[in-house]
Amino acid sequence: MPEESNLLNHYSFVEVNLSYNFVTDSGDQYSAFFVGTNYFEDCLDLNEHVVSFGFSPNERRSEAFFLDSNCNLKRRAKIDFRVRDTIFAIMEEFLTKFPTKSIVSICANNDARELCRRKLFKDWYKKASEHKPTLIEKYDIDLQGADTFYGYASLILRNDNPRHDKLRDAFQNLNSDLISKGY
């Protein structure tokens, strides 16, 4: 039976200037980071409240899993659910420290694996929500220009964010903004 997480078993992490680092039991080193954005060109007052999120392995000593070309999760070894738990613990800490901020995560189409990342992130969010209900909400959109598919995007923010509705609405209009600007 697969191991499940309760989100209380995340790896310890160190934060320096909105970059969070952690090391797994197998020695894999990861970084998660938040950077400012200007996604909302037509709502400049919102940009200071939005950050972009990303994470990646810095150094991998083991390959716990991979996504095949059909977006199926394939095991090379035991899946480390603590990585997922740590990513969401980092997001929760960030939104606790900065309750008026929101997080945008983009699964870009630069390597034809955007759907795989979207499915993985969606599953991670679902599992995290089941095990630890929070004040955090997530919204998803497809980024489709007039002739180009750019990928997928997610907005994550607190329910009690005073700009919640304005941020959500601006985010949900990103796609039509791309088309109107000729992207």
GURO-271973 format. One line per 10 residues: number of its first residue (from 1); their letters; for each residue x, y, z of C-alpha. Coordinates in Angstrom, 3 decimals. Last residue first. Layout:
NUM> A> X:Y:Z | ...
This chain:
183> YGKSILDSNL> -0.018:36.695:-28.508 | -1.932:39.494:-30.189 | -2.517:41.712:-27.160 | -6.235:40.871:-27.173 | -5.376:37.144:-27.219 | -3.058:37.374:-24.218 | -5.604:39.485:-22.283 | -8.268:36.854:-23.031 | -6.026:34.262:-21.354 | -5.172:36.451:-18.395
173> NQFADRLKDH> -8.860:37.079:-17.639 | -9.075:34.315:-15.004 | -6.066:35.861:-13.276 | -7.634:39.325:-13.198 | -10.838:37.840:-11.754 | -8.991:35.836:-9.105 | -6.838:38.811:-8.103 | -9.879:41.122:-7.831 | -11.839:38.520:-5.883 | -9.052:37.781:-3.411
163> RPNDNRLILS> -7.809:41.356:-2.882 | -8.454:41.313:0.882 | -6.875:37.835:1.053 | -9.137:35.873:3.416 | -9.487:32.852:1.134 | -5.701:32.725:0.819 | -4.117:32.522:-2.591 | -2.968:30.097:-5.254 | -3.283:30.935:-8.948 | -2.518:28.207:-11.445
153> AYGYFTDAGQ> -1.315:28.441:-15.030 | -1.215:26.103:-17.993 | 0.753:26.136:-21.210 | 1.555:28.595:-24.002 | -0.720:27.342:-26.779 | -0.271:29.530:-29.825 | -2.573:30.848:-32.543 | -4.753:33.451:-30.798 | -3.104:32.827:-27.434 | -3.958:29.937:-25.133
143> LDIDYKEILT> -2.875:29.870:-21.517 | -5.173:27.302:-19.930 | -6.531:28.327:-16.544 | -6.497:27.001:-12.976 | -7.649:28.412:-9.629 | -6.387:27.323:-6.212 | -7.707:28.240:-2.770 | -5.850:28.367:0.560 | -7.514:28.688:3.954 | -6.457:25.171:4.678
133> PKHESAKKYW> -7.740:21.622:4.819 | -4.835:19.361:5.699 | -4.981:15.824:4.403 | -7.525:16.295:1.659 | -6.142:19.680:0.606 | -2.586:18.324:0.350 | -3.798:15.380:-1.718 | -5.691:17.657:-4.104 | -2.773:20.082:-4.371 | -0.348:17.256:-5.162
123> DKFLKRRCLE> -2.720:15.795:-7.733 | -3.078:19.185:-9.439 | 0.721:19.636:-9.369 | 1.238:16.220:-10.997 | -1.457:16.790:-13.599 | -0.102:20.260:-14.443 | 3.466:18.947:-14.643 | 2.408:16.209:-17.071 | 0.353:18.659:-19.109 | 3.351:20.992:-19.377
113> RADNNACISV> 5.639:18.208:-20.619 | 6.101:19.432:-24.198 | 9.478:21.010:-23.274 | 8.808:24.769:-23.531 | 5.063:24.369:-22.969 | 5.004:26.306:-19.720 | 3.468:25.028:-16.492 | 3.088:28.399:-14.786 | 2.617:28.883:-11.042 | 1.085:32.098:-9.793
103> ISKTPFKTLF> 1.170:32.791:-6.064 | -0.867:35.402:-4.219 | 0.239:37.965:-1.671 | -1.987:39.655:0.940 | -1.237:37.037:3.601 | 2.565:37.482:3.328 | 4.117:35.515:6.206 | 1.226:33.044:6.260 | 1.180:32.877:2.461 | 4.911:32.065:2.422
93> EEMIAFITDR> 4.577:29.482:5.179 | 1.703:27.815:3.356 | 3.668:27.740:0.109 | 6.687:26.227:1.886 | 4.489:23.627:3.607 | 2.998:22.877:0.178 | 6.411:22.212:-1.356 | 7.461:20.222:1.719 | 4.436:17.952:1.557 | 5.054:17.255:-2.112
83> VRFDIKARRK> 8.707:16.415:-1.378 | 7.601:14.383:1.671 | 5.650:12.113:-0.637 | 8.913:10.481:-1.708 | 7.897:7.950:-4.328 | 9.717:4.627:-3.845 | 12.016:3.772:-6.710 | 11.993:4.123:-10.445 | 8.284:4.592:-10.392 | 6.423:5.763:-13.461
73> LNCNSDLFFA> 3.790:8.475:-13.304 | 1.922:8.482:-16.568 | 2.015:11.713:-18.546 | 1.909:9.865:-21.880 | 5.556:10.767:-22.606 | 6.600:9.260:-19.278 | 6.591:11.215:-16.023 | 9.415:10.332:-13.676 | 9.850:8.960:-10.219 | 12.311:8.725:-7.313
63> ESRRENPSFG> 15.406:9.371:-9.395 | 18.294:9.393:-6.953 | 21.253:11.616:-6.162 | 19.692:14.622:-7.709 | 21.256:18.037:-7.384 | 19.521:21.357:-7.543 | 16.087:19.818:-8.014 | 13.500:22.313:-9.103 | 10.858:24.616:-7.782 | 8.907:27.535:-9.140
53> FSVVHENLDL> 6.543:30.189:-7.929 | 5.643:33.548:-9.481 | 4.646:36.312:-7.135 | 1.569:38.519:-7.065 | 0.704:41.324:-4.629 | 2.970:43.975:-6.166 | 1.415:43.149:-9.530 | -2.117:43.963:-8.358 | -1.827:47.781:-8.540 | -0.631:47.375:-12.124
43> CDEFYNTGVF> -3.999:46.037:-13.233 | -3.723:46.166:-17.041 | -0.214:44.698:-17.029 | -1.307:41.848:-14.760 | 1.483:39.333:-15.220 | 4.079:41.732:-13.842 | 5.946:39.315:-11.636 | 7.977:39.181:-8.432 | 9.888:36.028:-7.619 | 9.166:33.091:-5.300
33> FASYQDGSDT> 11.481:30.126:-5.024 | 11.650:26.433:-4.244 | 15.035:24.769:-4.277 | 15.688:21.054:-4.044 | 18.599:18.823:-3.026 | 18.329:15.052:-3.415 | 20.188:13.244:-0.625 | 17.964:10.158:-0.354 | 16.386:11.492:2.844 | 15.522:14.673:0.968
23> VFNYSLNVEV> 17.396:17.979:1.161 | 15.703:21.361:1.413 | 16.118:24.891:0.116 | 13.714:27.823:0.135 | 14.279:31.003:-1.853 | 12.290:34.014:-0.697 | 15.430:35.901:0.363 | 16.922:32.967:2.296 | 14.612:30.276:3.594 | 15.830:26.974:5.024
13> FSYHNLLNSE> 13.784:23.818:4.870 | 12.922:20.916:7.130 | 11.378:18.070:5.215 | 7.643:17.594:5.471 | 6.004:15.125:7.821 | 3.116:17.199:9.076 | 1.596:17.172:5.616 | -0.389:14.055:6.602 | 1.232:11.937:3.963 | 0.311:8.685:2.341
3> EPM> 2.555:5.684:1.841 | 1.437:3.408:-0.935 | 0.000:0.000:0.000
